[in-house]
Amino acid sequence: QVQFVESGGGLVQPGGSLRLSCAASGIIFSNAVMGWYRQAPGKERELVATITNGGSTNYADSVKGRFTISRDNAEHTVYLQMNSLKPEDTAVYYCTAESTRTKRKYWGQGTQVTVSS
């Protein structure tokens, strides 16, 4: 059973920073593509960033240059450093793990990020 422990969300002012963490268990972490998605109220869920087991990254255009995804394979944890936050970054952020072997994607429970003055 795949489980996630997400943390780091909260309320921050525009221009501020937050760091999300997601610890995964029940999956061979080193064989998983890890990612972050988000869903704002009234909008569809969208990709934020992904990182392969080799460290290759992919970002949505809207967050390039502001967000950084990283992973610690020893700690089975993926991070999302978010800088220069904007009100439009407000959303529930979801951690994901996709097995490179089965291609099945697992989702965390989500953590709320609110950017507001």
ChimeraX attribute file (.defattr): number of C-alpha atoms within 10 A of each C-alpha:
attribute: neighborCount
match mode: 1-to-1
recipient: residues
	/A:1	6
	/A:2	12
	/A:3	16
	/A:4	22
	/A:5	15
	/A:6	21
	/A:7	15
	/A:8	16
	/A:9	18
	/A:10	14
	/A:11	16
	/A:12	18
	/A:13	14
	/A:14	17
	/A:15	14
	/A:16	14
	/A:17	17
	/A:18	19
	/A:19	16
	/A:20	21
	/A:21	22
	/A:22	26
	/A:23	19
	/A:24	23
	/A:25	15
	/A:26	9
	/A:27	16
	/A:28	15
	/A:29	23
	/A:30	17
	/A:31	16
	/A:32	23
	/A:33	21
	/A:34	29
	/A:35	28
	/A:36	25
	/A:37	20
	/A:38	22
	/A:39	19
	/A:40	17
	/A:41	9
	/A:42	6
	/A:43	9
	/A:44	9
	/A:45	15
	/A:46	14
	/A:47	17
	/A:48	24
	/A:49	23
	/A:50	25
	/A:51	22
	/A:52	19
	/A:53	16
	/A:54	11
	/A:55	14
	/A:56	11
	/A:57	16
	/A:58	16
	/A:59	18
	/A:60	13
	/A:61	10
	/A:62	11
	/A:63	17
	/A:64	12
	/A:65	11
	/A:66	12
	/A:67	20
	/A:68	20
	/A:69	24
	/A:70	20
	/A:71	23
	/A:72	14
	/A:73	14
	/A:74	8
	/A:75	11
	/A:76	16
	/A:77	19
	/A:78	25
	/A:79	23
	/A:80	23
	/A:81	15
	/A:82	20
	/A:83	17
	/A:84	15
	/A:85	22
	/A:86	18
	/A:87	15
	/A:88	12
	/A:89	20
	/A:90	20
	/A:91	21
	/A:92	18
	/A:93	26
	/A:94	24
	/A:95	29
	/A:96	23
	/A:97	28
	/A:98	20
	/A:99	18
	/A:100	15
	/A:101	9
	/A:102	8
	/A:103	11
	/A:104	10
	/A:105	14
	/A:106	17
	/A:107	16
	/A:108	20
	/A:109	13
	/A:110	22
	/A:111	21
	/A:112	18
	/A:113	22
	/A:114	21
	/A:115	21
	/A:116	16
	/A:117	9
